């Protein structure tokens, strides 16, 4: 999947946050748990691979919502796209 410049910028910003969490240990800075950090990384990976990310965790949804991602209800959770 090809991403436009706006989407690439959003993905790079999210990648920097994920690196800050996992490489620098700044998880408390983002007010998330380690489980939520893992789910955020998994959802991000799915998006980069060209698929929709899915979660049932409200705080993960809020993280991506705050970063400007498109959120759509999907069953008991949400589908997340760039």
Biopython code that builds the backbone (N, CA, C, O; Angstrom):
import numpy as np
from Bio.PDB.StructureBuilder import StructureBuilder

atoms = [
    (1, "UNK", "N", (0.847, -1.185, 0.000)),
    (1, "UNK", "CA", (0.000, 0.000, 0.000)),
    (1, "UNK", "C", (0.883, 1.235, 0.000)),
    (1, "UNK", "O", (1.872, 1.309, 0.729)),
    (2, "UNK", "N", (0.520, 2.182, -0.809)),
    (2, "UNK", "CA", (1.230, 3.456, -0.873)),
    (2, "UNK", "C", (0.540, 4.474, 0.031)),
    (2, "UNK", "O", (-0.685, 4.596, 0.029)),
    (3, "UNK", "N", (1.329, 5.184, 0.784)),
    (3, "UNK", "CA", (0.802, 6.219, 1.667)),
    (3, "UNK", "C", (1.146, 7.585, 1.089)),
    (3, "UNK", "O", (2.221, 7.772, 0.519)),
    (4, "UNK", "N", (0.229, 8.540, 1.239)),
    (4, "UNK", "CA", (0.530, 9.898, 0.794)),
    (4, "UNK", "C", (1.402, 10.587, 1.849)),
    (4, "UNK", "O", (1.653, 10.025, 2.915)),
    (5, "UNK", "N", (1.856, 11.792, 1.550)),
    (5, "UNK", "CA", (2.785, 12.492, 2.448)),
    (5, "UNK", "C", (2.197, 12.754, 3.827)),
    (5, "UNK", "O", (2.896, 12.641, 4.834)),
    (6, "UNK", "N", (0.914, 13.102, 3.878)),
    (6, "UNK", "CA", (0.255, 13.356, 5.166)),
    (6, "UNK", "C", (0.228, 12.079, 6.000)),
    (6, "UNK", "O", (0.502, 12.107, 7.200)),
    (7, "UNK", "N", (-0.102, 10.970, 5.361)),
    (7, "UNK", "CA", (-0.147, 9.687, 6.056)),
    (7, "UNK", "C", (1.244, 9.255, 6.513)),
    (7, "UNK", "O", (1.404, 8.733, 7.616)),
    (8, "UNK", "N", (2.248, 9.473, 5.668)),
    (8, "UNK", "CA", (3.624, 9.117, 6.031)),
    (8, "UNK", "C", (4.080, 9.903, 7.255)),
    (8, "UNK", "O", (4.723, 9.359, 8.153)),
    (9, "UNK", "N", (3.738, 11.193, 7.278)),
    (9, "UNK", "CA", (4.119, 12.042, 8.409)),
    (9, "UNK", "C", (3.478, 11.534, 9.702)),
    (9, "UNK", "O", (4.120, 11.494, 10.752)),
    (10, "UNK", "N", (2.197, 11.145, 9.610)),
    (10, "UNK", "CA", (1.470, 10.624, 10.761)),
    (10, "UNK", "C", (2.097, 9.309, 11.242)),
    (10, "UNK", "O", (2.272, 9.096, 12.441)),
    (11, "UNK", "N", (2.431, 8.433, 10.290)),
    (11, "UNK", "CA", (3.047, 7.151, 10.637)),
    (11, "UNK", "C", (4.427, 7.337, 11.265)),
    (11, "UNK", "O", (4.776, 6.636, 12.215)),
    (12, "UNK", "N", (5.208, 8.277, 10.740)),
    (12, "UNK", "CA", (6.533, 8.531, 11.308)),
    (12, "UNK", "C", (6.434, 9.081, 12.730)),
    (12, "UNK", "O", (7.238, 8.730, 13.594)),
    (13, "UNK", "N", (5.446, 9.944, 12.967)),
    (13, "UNK", "CA", (5.249, 10.484, 14.316)),
    (13, "UNK", "C", (4.867, 9.364, 15.283)),
    (13, "UNK", "O", (5.382, 9.300, 16.399)),
    (14, "UNK", "N", (3.969, 8.489, 14.856)),
    (14, "UNK", "CA", (3.569, 7.359, 15.699)),
    (14, "UNK", "C", (4.740, 6.427, 15.946)),
    (14, "UNK", "O", (4.914, 5.931, 17.059)),
    (15, "UNK", "N", (5.545, 6.185, 14.922)),
    (15, "UNK", "CA", (6.728, 5.334, 15.080)),
    (15, "UNK", "C", (7.689, 5.936, 16.105)),
    (15, "UNK", "O", (8.268, 5.210, 16.913)),
    (16, "UNK", "N", (7.860, 7.244, 16.076)),
    (16, "UNK", "CA", (8.742, 7.904, 17.043)),
    (16, "UNK", "C", (8.213, 7.730, 18.468)),
    (16, "UNK", "O", (8.997, 7.538, 19.397)),
    (17, "UNK", "N", (6.902, 7.794, 18.646)),
    (17, "UNK", "CA", (6.301, 7.594, 19.969)),
    (17, "UNK", "C", (6.529, 6.161, 20.431)),
    (17, "UNK", "O", (6.896, 5.927, 21.582)),
    (18, "UNK", "N", (6.312, 5.198, 19.532)),
    (18, "UNK", "CA", (6.517, 3.788, 19.881)),
    (18, "UNK", "C", (7.981, 3.533, 20.255)),
    (18, "UNK", "O", (8.260, 2.807, 21.209)),
    (19, "UNK", "N", (8.904, 4.121, 19.514)),
    (19, "UNK", "CA", (10.327, 3.989, 19.859)),
    (19, "UNK", "C", (10.629, 4.615, 21.211)),
    (19, "UNK", "O", (11.410, 4.069, 21.990)),
    (20, "UNK", "N", (10.009, 5.764, 21.495)),
    (20, "UNK", "CA", (10.203, 6.419, 22.783)),
    (20, "UNK", "C", (9.712, 5.531, 23.923)),
    (20, "UNK", "O", (10.337, 5.468, 24.982)),
    (21, "UNK", "N", (8.605, 4.855, 23.704)),
    (21, "UNK", "CA", (8.051, 3.965, 24.729)),
    (21, "UNK", "C", (8.950, 2.762, 24.947)),
    (21, "UNK", "O", (9.317, 2.458, 26.082)),
    (22, "UNK", "N", (9.311, 2.067, 23.861)),
    (22, "UNK", "CA", (10.033, 0.806, 23.987)),
    (22, "UNK", "C", (11.544, 0.979, 24.156)),
    (22, "UNK", "O", (12.166, 0.234, 24.914)),
    (23, "UNK", "N", (12.138, 1.945, 23.466)),
    (23, "UNK", "CA", (13.592, 2.114, 23.537)),
    (23, "UNK", "C", (14.036, 2.971, 24.714)),
    (23, "UNK", "O", (15.084, 2.724, 25.310)),
    (24, "UNK", "N", (13.233, 3.980, 25.045)),
    (24, "UNK", "CA", (13.613, 4.907, 26.107)),
    (24, "UNK", "C", (12.852, 4.669, 27.410)),
    (24, "UNK", "O", (13.159, 5.294, 28.425)),
    (25, "UNK", "N", (11.874, 3.784, 27.393)),
    (25, "UNK", "CA", (11.128, 3.464, 28.604)),
    (25, "UNK", "C", (10.211, 4.559, 29.092)),
    (25, "UNK", "O", (9.914, 4.625, 30.285)),
    (26, "UNK", "N", (9.756, 5.417, 28.204)),
    (26, "UNK", "CA", (8.911, 6.551, 28.597)),
    (26, "UNK", "C", (7.422, 6.220, 28.527)),
    (26, "UNK", "O", (6.630, 7.011, 28.016)),
    (27, "UNK", "N", (7.051, 5.073, 29.032)),
    (27, "UNK", "CA", (5.656, 4.633, 28.949)),
    (27, "UNK", "C", (4.720, 5.522, 29.780)),
    (27, "UNK", "O", (3.591, 5.781, 29.364)),
    (28, "UNK", "N", (5.172, 5.984, 30.932)),
    (28, "UNK", "CA", (4.319, 6.813, 31.796)),
    (28, "UNK", "C", (4.021, 8.163, 31.160)),
    (28, "UNK", "O", (2.988, 8.771, 31.442)),
    (29, "UNK", "N", (4.909, 8.627, 30.315)),
    (29, "UNK", "CA", (4.725, 9.899, 29.619)),
    (29, "UNK", "C", (3.440, 9.885, 28.786)),
    (29, "UNK", "O", (2.801, 10.921, 28.602)),
    (30, "UNK", "N", (3.067, 8.706, 28.285)),
    (30, "UNK", "CA", (1.896, 8.572, 27.416)),
    (30, "UNK", "C", (0.680, 8.021, 28.151)),
    (30, "UNK", "O", (-0.364, 7.789, 27.541)),
    (31, "UNK", "N", (0.810, 7.810, 29.460)),
    (31, "UNK", "CA", (-0.297, 7.371, 30.312)),
    (31, "UNK", "C", (-0.948, 6.084, 29.807)),
    (31, "UNK", "O", (-2.171, 5.987, 29.710)),
    (32, "UNK", "N", (-0.105, 5.097, 29.486)),
    (32, "UNK", "CA", (-0.595, 3.801, 29.032)),
    (32, "UNK", "C", (0.113, 2.694, 29.803)),
    (32, "UNK", "O", (1.162, 2.917, 30.406)),
    (33, "UNK", "N", (-0.469, 1.502, 29.779)),
    (33, "UNK", "CA", (0.146, 0.342, 30.428)),
    (33, "UNK", "C", (1.034, -0.395, 29.425)),
    (33, "UNK", "O", (1.019, -0.093, 28.232)),
    (34, "UNK", "N", (1.800, -1.355, 29.916)),
    (34, "UNK", "CA", (2.656, -2.127, 29.014)),
    (34, "UNK", "C", (1.815, -2.948, 28.031)),
    (34, "UNK", "O", (2.194, -3.096, 26.869)),
    (35, "UNK", "N", (0.688, -3.477, 28.485)),
    (35, "UNK", "CA", (-0.188, -4.216, 27.584)),
    (35, "UNK", "C", (-0.718, -3.305, 26.478)),
    (35, "UNK", "O", (-0.762, -3.699, 25.312)),
    (36, "UNK", "N", (-1.114, -2.102, 26.842)),
    (36, "UNK", "CA", (-1.611, -1.153, 25.846)),
    (36, "UNK", "C", (-0.509, -0.753, 24.875)),
    (36, "UNK", "O", (-0.773, -0.562, 23.688)),
    (37, "UNK", "N", (0.718, -0.625, 25.362)),
    (37, "UNK", "CA", (1.849, -0.314, 24.481)),
    (37, "UNK", "C", (2.054, -1.430, 23.461)),
    (37, "UNK", "O", (2.317, -1.158, 22.289)),
    (38, "UNK", "N", (1.938, -2.666, 23.894)),
    (38, "UNK", "CA", (2.058, -3.800, 22.971)),
    (38, "UNK", "C", (0.950, -3.781, 21.921)),
    (38, "UNK", "O", (1.203, -4.042, 20.745)),
    (39, "UNK", "N", (-0.266, -3.475, 22.340)),
    (39, "UNK", "CA", (-1.390, -3.422, 21.395)),
    (39, "UNK", "C", (-1.194, -2.270, 20.416)),
    (39, "UNK", "O", (-1.473, -2.420, 19.227)),
    (40, "UNK", "N", (-0.721, -1.130, 20.895)),
    (40, "UNK", "CA", (-0.450, 0.019, 20.014)),
    (40, "UNK", "C", (0.578, -0.367, 18.956)),
    (40, "UNK", "O", (0.410, -0.051, 17.779)),
    (41, "UNK", "N", (1.635, -1.047, 19.373)),
    (41, "UNK", "CA", (2.673, -1.480, 18.425)),
    (41, "UNK", "C", (2.099, -2.469, 17.406)),
    (41, "UNK", "O", (2.436, -2.403, 16.224)),
    (42, "UNK", "N", (1.244, -3.375, 17.850)),
    (42, "UNK", "CA", (0.635, -4.359, 16.940)),
    (42, "UNK", "C", (-0.296, -3.681, 15.941)),
    (42, "UNK", "O", (-0.258, -3.984, 14.749)),
    (43, "UNK", "N", (-1.126, -2.768, 16.423)),
    (43, "UNK", "CA", (-2.041, -2.039, 15.540)),
    (43, "UNK", "C", (-1.248, -1.232, 14.525)),
    (43, "UNK", "O", (-1.574, -1.232, 13.338)),
    (44, "UNK", "N", (-0.204, -0.540, 14.987)),
    (44, "UNK", "CA", (0.645, 0.248, 14.096)),
    (44, "UNK", "C", (1.267, -0.641, 13.023)),
    (44, "UNK", "O", (1.293, -0.271, 11.849)),
    (45, "UNK", "N", (1.762, -1.795, 13.414)),
    (45, "UNK", "CA", (2.370, -2.732, 12.476)),
    (45, "UNK", "C", (1.366, -3.175, 11.417)),
    (45, "UNK", "O", (1.700, -3.247, 10.235)),
    (46, "UNK", "N", (0.147, -3.470, 11.833)),
    (46, "UNK", "CA", (-0.892, -3.852, 10.871)),
    (46, "UNK", "C", (-1.175, -2.736, 9.877)),
    (46, "UNK", "O", (-1.355, -2.992, 8.687)),
    (47, "UNK", "N", (-1.215, -1.511, 10.357)),
    (47, "UNK", "CA", (-1.480, -0.364, 9.484)),
    (47, "UNK", "C", (-0.343, -0.200, 8.471)),
    (47, "UNK", "O", (-0.597, 0.009, 7.285)),
    (48, "UNK", "N", (0.890, -0.293, 8.925)),
    (48, "UNK", "CA", (2.047, -0.146, 8.039)),
    (48, "UNK", "C", (2.056, -1.241, 6.967)),
    (48, "UNK", "O", (2.487, -1.007, 5.838)),
    (49, "UNK", "N", (1.582, -2.426, 7.325)),
    (49, "UNK", "CA", (1.534, -3.538, 6.376)),
    (49, "UNK", "C", (0.373, -3.395, 5.378)),
    (49, "UNK", "O", (0.223, -4.223, 4.480)),
    (50, "UNK", "N", (-0.445, -2.349, 5.534)),
    (50, "UNK", "CA", (-1.530, -2.094, 4.604)),
    (50, "UNK", "C", (-2.880, -2.615, 5.041)),
    (50, "UNK", "O", (-3.842, -2.569, 4.275)),
    (51, "UNK", "N", (-2.962, -3.107, 6.259)),
    (51, "UNK", "CA", (-4.221, -3.604, 6.802)),
    (51, "UNK", "C", (-4.791, -2.604, 7.802)),
    (51, "UNK", "O", (-4.120, -1.648, 8.190)),
    (52, "UNK", "N", (-6.018, -2.832, 8.210)),
    (52, "UNK", "CA", (-6.591, -2.028, 9.284)),
    (52, "UNK", "C", (-6.130, -2.613, 10.611)),
    (52, "UNK", "O", (-6.022, -3.830, 10.764)),
    (53, "UNK", "N", (-5.861, -1.739, 11.557)),
    (53, "UNK", "CA", (-5.596, -2.192, 12.910)),
    (53, "UNK", "C", (-6.914, -2.317, 13.649)),
    (53, "UNK", "O", (-7.843, -1.548, 13.401)),
    (54, "UNK", "N", (-6.999, -3.274, 14.549)),
    (54, "UNK", "CA", (-8.223, -3.455, 15.325)),
    (54, "UNK", "C", (-7.876, -3.570, 16.801)),
    (54, "UNK", "O", (-6.847, -4.132, 17.174)),
    (55, "UNK", "N", (-8.766, -3.018, 17.639)),
    (55, "UNK", "CA", (-8.585, -3.118, 19.085)),
    (55, "UNK", "C", (-9.935, -3.073, 19.777)),
    (55, "UNK", "O", (-10.911, -2.538, 19.249)),
    (56, "UNK", "N", (-9.966, -3.648, 20.973)),
    (56, "UNK", "CA", (-11.146, -3.522, 21.823)),
    (56, "UNK", "C", (-10.817, -2.662, 23.042)),
    (56, "UNK", "O", (-11.666, -2.462, 23.911)),
    (57, "UNK", "N", (-9.595, -2.159, 23.104)),
    (57, "UNK", "CA", (-9.128, -1.358, 24.228)),
    (57, "UNK", "C", (-9.405, 0.117, 23.955)),
    (57, "UNK", "O", (-8.902, 0.682, 22.984)),
    (58, "UNK", "N", (-10.209, 0.735, 24.818)),
    (58, "UNK", "CA", (-10.573, 2.136, 24.649)),
    (58, "UNK", "C", (-9.407, 3.098, 24.718)),
    (58, "UNK", "O", (-9.399, 4.111, 24.019)),
    (59, "UNK", "N", (-8.422, 2.797, 25.551)),
    (59, "UNK", "CA", (-7.275, 3.711, 25.670)),
    (59, "UNK", "C", (-6.381, 3.631, 24.445)),
    (59, "UNK", "O", (-5.760, 4.624, 24.067)),
    (60, "UNK", "N", (-6.307, 2.459, 23.820)),
    (60, "UNK", "CA", (-5.562, 2.324, 22.564)),
    (60, "UNK", "C", (-6.280, 3.122, 21.473)),
    (60, "UNK", "O", (-5.647, 3.826, 20.686)),
    (61, "UNK", "N", (-7.593, 3.003, 21.440)),
    (61, "UNK", "CA", (-8.391, 3.787, 20.484)),
    (61, "UNK", "C", (-8.144, 5.279, 20.680)),
    (61, "UNK", "O", (-7.950, 6.011, 19.709)),
    (62, "UNK", "N", (-8.150, 5.730, 21.938)),
    (62, "UNK", "CA", (-7.919, 7.146, 22.235)),
    (62, "UNK", "C", (-6.528, 7.589, 21.796)),
    (62, "UNK", "O", (-6.363, 8.699, 21.291)),
    (63, "UNK", "N", (-5.526, 6.732, 21.984)),
    (63, "UNK", "CA", (-4.167, 7.064, 21.550)),
    (63, "UNK", "C", (-4.156, 7.378, 20.050)),
    (63, "UNK", "O", (-3.641, 8.414, 19.629)),
    (64, "UNK", "N", (-4.725, 6.479, 19.255)),
    (64, "UNK", "CA", (-4.726, 6.684, 17.803)),
    (64, "UNK", "C", (-5.646, 7.838, 17.401)),
    (64, "UNK", "O", (-5.358, 8.555, 16.443)),
    (65, "UNK", "N", (-6.734, 8.017, 18.116)),
    (65, "UNK", "CA", (-7.641, 9.131, 17.860)),
    (65, "UNK", "C", (-6.913, 10.457, 18.077)),
    (65, "UNK", "O", (-7.050, 11.385, 17.280)),
    (66, "UNK", "N", (-6.141, 10.539, 19.157)),
    (66, "UNK", "CA", (-5.384, 11.756, 19.453)),
    (66, "UNK", "C", (-4.296, 12.027, 18.423)),
    (66, "UNK", "O", (-3.878, 13.171, 18.245)),
    (67, "UNK", "N", (-3.834, 10.975, 17.744)),
    (67, "UNK", "CA", (-2.807, 11.134, 16.711)),
    (67, "UNK", "C", (-3.424, 11.402, 15.341)),
    (67, "UNK", "O", (-2.698, 11.541, 14.357)),
    (68, "UNK", "N", (-4.751, 11.477, 15.262)),
    (68, "UNK", "CA", (-5.424, 11.849, 14.028)),
    (68, "UNK", "C", (-5.774, 10.702, 13.101)),
    (68, "UNK", "O", (-6.047, 10.927, 11.922)),
    (69, "UNK", "N", (-5.772, 9.484, 13.604)),
    (69, "UNK", "CA", (-6.127, 8.327, 12.784)),
    (69, "UNK", "C", (-7.645, 8.239, 12.639)),
    (69, "UNK", "O", (-8.393, 8.780, 13.454)),
    (70, "UNK", "N", (-8.083, 7.550, 11.590)),
    (70, "UNK", "CA", (-9.510, 7.337, 11.355)),
    (70, "UNK", "C", (-9.965, 6.141, 12.184)),
    (70, "UNK", "O", (-9.373, 5.064, 12.117)),
    (71, "UNK", "N", (-11.012, 6.343, 12.957)),
    (71, "UNK", "CA", (-11.542, 5.306, 13.844)),
    (71, "UNK", "C", (-12.966, 4.978, 13.411)),
    (71, "UNK", "O", (-13.780, 5.873, 13.179)),
    (72, "UNK", "N", (-13.254, 3.688, 13.304)),
    (72, "UNK", "CA", (-14.595, 3.246, 12.935)),
    (72, "UNK", "C", (-14.992, 2.093, 13.844)),
    (72, "UNK", "O", (-14.204, 1.175, 14.071)),
    (73, "UNK", "N", (-16.204, 2.141, 14.358)),
    (73, "UNK", "CA", (-16.683, 1.036, 15.205)),
    (73, "UNK", "C", (-16.713, -0.241, 14.392)),
    (73, "UNK", "O", (-17.094, -0.248, 13.221)),
    (74, "UNK", "N", (-16.297, -1.341, 15.049)),
    (74, "UNK", "CA", (-16.233, -2.641, 14.382)),
    (74, "UNK", "C", (-16.563, -3.708, 15.412)),
    (74, "UNK", "O", (-15.693, -4.136, 16.171)),
    (75, "UNK", "N", (-17.823, -4.137, 15.439)),
    (75, "UNK", "CA", (-18.250, -5.112, 16.439)),
    (75, "UNK", "C", (-18.163, -4.511, 17.833)),
    (75, "UNK", "O", (-18.746, -3.461, 18.104)),
    (76, "UNK", "N", (-17.420, -5.195, 18.729)),
    (76, "UNK", "CA", (-17.274, -4.672, 20.087)),
    (76, "UNK", "C", (-16.077, -3.747, 20.238)),
    (76, "UNK", "O", (-15.825, -3.229, 21.326)),
    (77, "UNK", "N", (-15.340, -3.537, 19.162)),
    (77, "UNK", "CA", (-14.143, -2.687, 19.210)),
    (77, "UNK", "C", (-14.130, -1.647, 18.118)),
    (77, "UNK", "O", (-15.168, -1.124, 17.714)),
    (78, "UNK", "N", (-12.920, -1.357, 17.644)),
    (78, "UNK", "CA", (-12.733, -0.315, 16.645)),
    (78, "UNK", "C", (-11.742, -0.768, 15.579)),
    (78, "UNK", "O", (-10.828, -1.550, 15.840)),
    (79, "UNK", "N", (-11.949, -0.256, 14.381)),
    (79, "UNK", "CA", (-11.040, -0.445, 13.264)),
    (79, "UNK", "C", (-10.292, 0.875, 13.098)),
    (79, "UNK", "O", (-10.903, 1.943, 13.082)),
    (80, "UNK", "N", (-8.972, 0.796, 12.974)),
    (80, "UNK", "CA", (-8.143, 2.003, 12.923)),
    (80, "UNK", "C", (-7.380, 2.028, 11.608)),
    (80, "UNK", "O", (-6.735, 1.051, 11.228)),
    (81, "UNK", "N", (-7.464, 3.162, 10.919)),
    (81, "UNK", "CA", (-6.751, 3.388, 9.651)),
    (81, "UNK", "C", (-6.057, 4.740, 9.684)),
    (81, "UNK", "O", (-6.440, 5.637, 10.435)),
    (82, "UNK", "N", (-5.043, 4.865, 8.865)),
    (82, "UNK", "CA", (-4.285, 6.114, 8.796)),
    (82, "UNK", "C", (-5.049, 7.153, 8.003)),
    (82, "UNK", "O", (-4.572, 8.275, 7.835)),
]
sb = StructureBuilder()
sb.init_structure("model")
sb.init_model(0)
sb.init_chain("A")
sb.init_seg("    ")
for serial, (resi, resn, name, xyz) in enumerate(atoms, 1):
    if name == "N":
        sb.init_residue(resn, " ", resi, " ")
    sb.init_atom(name, np.array(xyz, "f"), 0.0, 1.0, " ", f" {name:<3s}", serial, name[0])
structure = sb.get_structure()
